[in-house]
Amino acid sequence: MRGQGTIEYLVIIAIVIVISLIVTIVITSIGGDASTTIVSSGHKIGGVTSAISVSEAVLDGEGKGSFKLTNFSGDAVVITRVVVDGADNNNYDSSVIVNSNELFYSFSSSSGSCACEIPGEKKSCSFLVYARNSAGITKTFSMTTIVDCVDDAQASISVPVVNANFCGEDSVVGTELTACGNIEASGNYTLTANLSAEGDCLRVLADDVNILGNNCTVVGNINASGVNERDNGFSAFVLSDINVVGNIVSNGGDGGSGGDINLLNSYALELSASGIGLSYDCTPSCGGDTPGGNGGNVYLLNSQVSSISASGGPALGDGDHAYGGAGGTVILVNSIVSGNISAVASSGYLNMSGGRLEISGASSAVSGTSSVEDYAVGEMGDYTPGMILFYSPCPSFDNIGVLSCGDDGSCDEECS
């Protein structure tokens, strides 16, 4: 019996040694240079190369192409550079962020084994993707991807492309935009170049402004907010085929309501069309009441953003007109929000209506919480509870995050 116990003890020791060797090998294989390795777990960027993947790549005879980049890391990732079959595409601004989702990027490759001459061919191309995480640590991902040769890379895709080398190829409609600055009159404006600025790049100062992005990129914010006290955000503001590496804003001025943002076939970070509470108590000049502005309206079609806010602003005072702002309206059609949606009523002396969210399209998705709560404190003031509705073609409810409608709101988890 003692001999058997000794054998069992030796077997246990041997197993421990083997496990230790395996752990050492794994750690060694994913270590690398500490300055270029992002240390994390699971699918986060580190030794796990599946944190970044490239797929759905197309390339035409002119050497222009696009590919889909998917981020599985669970962290915000900045794509700074891509090398395709030796061709350096160092045209990605450092602010371009992929928020745990997927985006299409452009690339160029007109020589070498990846060059496309005959549409319909397939090429095996090497990709080097340079990524940086939210902590500022970078890593290079190497992979080989099949590229489809096509007649026209731009015509073959129907989604927004980040920092596209297609910028400016469409015809100009209305006024040409070649630099950051103010837009002071209603009408059509067409981008013909990629623009960049710190803070606001484009400042919209009129209603009924239609910006045709022409597949160009704007690094910086596009701001259509109200200017003066009690001004609303500008209305009928439309942006199409544009990639905004920044925020799109149409908030009210001090005490004003949010405006309108219509985003079509585009990409941006945060969208905000929120009402604003007056920054000071205007008693007695306003009769003891300081109302907040209402949330505005946001419409997305075939677009992707990181978050949306269309909430009301808070009120001050306790008179008959001390009402907080009502929640606005948000409509998503085949669009992705990688964070939260907020269209809630704000606080005041009176009850105020919650917002409204409508979602349709098989590819629509909201990763965060969608909130449309009303503000109900008693019997003072009529109000409408918040509502979330789904319409055909229906999205997958597996792709819709938490729904928050308040105690008497309506979160309809059926699609009509």
C-alpha positions, 0 to 999 in steps of 0.5 A, spaced: 500 500 500 505 504 501 508 503 494 502 504 491 501 511 495 508 513 492 506 511 485 500 516 486 504 521 489 509 521 483 504 521 478 501 527 481 508 531 481 509 529 474 502 532 472 504 538 475 510 539 472 507 538 465 502 543 466 507 548 468 511 547 462 504 548 458 503 555 461 510 557 460 510 555 453 503 559 452 506 565 456 512 565 452 508 565 445 504 571 447 509 575 450 513 579 445 515 586 446 512 590 452 512 596 448 507 593 442 503 588 445 496 589 448 496 585 454 489 582 456 484 576 456 479 572 452 478 576 445 482 582 447 488 584 444 494 580 446 496 574 443 489 572 441 490 574 433 482 573 432 481 580 436 482 583 429 479 580 422 479 582 415 474 580 410 469 581 404 475 585 401 474 587 394 479 591 389 479 594 382 483 594 376 485 602 378 488 599 385 482 602 389 479 597 394 475 596 401 475 591 406 471 589 412 475 590 419 471 586 425 474 588 432 473 582 437 477 585 442 471 588 447 475 595 447 475 601 443 481 600 437 484 605 433 486 603 426 492 607 424 495 604 418 494 598 414 499 595 409 496 590 403 501 586 400 507 591 401 503 597 399 503 602 405 496 605 406 498 610 412 492 614 410 488 612 417 487 618 421 489 616 429 482 618 431 478 613 427 475 608 432 472 601 431 467 600 437 467 593 438 464 592 432 465 592 424 467 598 419 469 598 412 476 601 410 479 603 404 486 601 401 490 601 395 494 596 392 496 596 384 502 592 384 505 585 386 501 579 387 495 582 389 494 587 383 487 585 380 487 585 372 481 581 371 474 582 374 472 575 377 479 573 379 481 572 387 487 574 390 490 571 396 493 578 399 497 579 406 494 584 410 498 588 416 493 592 420 496 597 426 491 598 432 492 601 438 487 600 444 484 605 449 490 605 453 495 607 448 498 600 447 499 598 440 500 591 436 500 589 429 496 584 426 498 579 420 493 575 416 492 573 409 485 574 406 482 573 399 480 579 395 475 579 390 477 582 383 471 587 381 470 592 375 469 598 380 470 597 388 466 603 389 460 601 386 461 594 389 459 596 396 453 599 399 456 601 406 460 607 408 467 606 408 472 610 413 477 615 410 475 612 403 480 613 397 473 614 393 473 621 396 471 627 391 469 622 385 462 624 385 459 630 382 458 636 386 451 638 387 450 645 390 456 649 393 463 645 394 466 644 401 474 644 401 475 646 408 472 647 415 468 653 416 461 656 417 455 654 413 451 660 413 445 659 408 440 653 407 442 649 401 446 643 398 453 642 400 458 637 397 465 635 400 470 634 395 476 633 400 477 630 406 477 635 412 480 635 419 480 640 425 480 640 432 473 641 435 468 643 430 470 642 423 463 645 420 459 649 424 452 649 421 448 656 422 442 655 418 436 650 417 435 646 411 442 644 410 444 638 406 451 635 406 453 630 401 459 627 404 461 624 397 465 618 401 469 623 404 472 623 411 471 629 416 476 629 422 472 633 428 465 635 429 459 637 425 455 642 429 448 645 428 446 647 435 443 653 437 447 659 438 443 664 442 439 663 448 432 660 447 435 658 440 433 651 438 438 646 434 437 647 426 432 643 423 432 639 417 439 637 417 441 632 413 448 628 412 449 623 407 455 618 404 460 621 410 464 619 415 465 623 421 471 622 426 467 626 431 461 628 433 454 630 430 451 635 434 444 639 433 443 641 441 439 647 443 442 653 445 441 655 452 434 653 454 433 651 447 430 645 444 434 640 440 434 640 432 434 635 427 439 630 425 438 625 419 444 621 417 444 616 411 449 611 409 454 614 414 459 613 420 460 618 426 461 617 433 456 621 438 450 624 435 446 629 440 440 633 438 438 634 446 434 640 449 438 644 454 436 647 460 437 654 461 443 655 465 441 660 470 434 662 474 431 667 470 426 669 476 423 674 476 424 676 468 420 670 466 415 669 471 418 664 476 419 659 471 425 657 467 423 651 462 428 646 459 428 645 451 425 639 448 429 633 445 430 633 438 429 628 432 434 623 430 434 619 423 439 613 421 439 610 415 444 604 413 449 608 418 453 606 424 454 611 430 457 610 437 451 613 441 445 617 440 442 623 445 435 626 444 433 628 451 430 634 454 433 639 458 431 640 466 427 646 468 428 651 474 423 654 478 416 651 481 411 655 477 405 653 472 411 653 466 416 650 469 416 644 465 422 640 463 424 638 456 420 632 453 424 626 450 425 626 442 424 621 437 429 616 434 428 612 428 433 607 426 433 603 419 438 598 418 443 602 422 448 600 428 448 604 435 454 601 439 453 604 445 446 607 448 440 611 446 437 616 450 431 620 449 428 621 456 424 627 459 428 631 464 426 634 471 421 640 472 415 642 476 410 639 471 410 632 468 413 631 461 412 626 456 418 621 454 421 619 448 420 615 442 424 610 439 423 606 432 427 600 430 427 596 423 431 593 418 434 586 419 441 589 420 439 594 426 443 593 432 443 597 439 449 594 444 447 599 450 441 601 453 435 604 450 432 609 454 425 613 453 422 614 460 417 620 461 418 624 467 412 623 472 411 626 479 404 627 480 398 630 477 400 636 474 401 636 467 399 632 461 404 627 459 405 621 454 409 615 456 415 613 452 415 608 447 419 603 443 417 600 437 419 595 432 417 595 425 418 590 419 423 588 416 424 586 423 431 586 427 434 580 431 432 581 438 438 578 440 442 584 437 438 589 441 440 591 448 436 593 454 430 597 453 428 602 459 421 605 458 419 607 465 414 604 470 408 606 465 412 606 458 411 601 453 417 597 450 414 593 445 418 587 444 414 584 438 415 586 431 409 589 427 
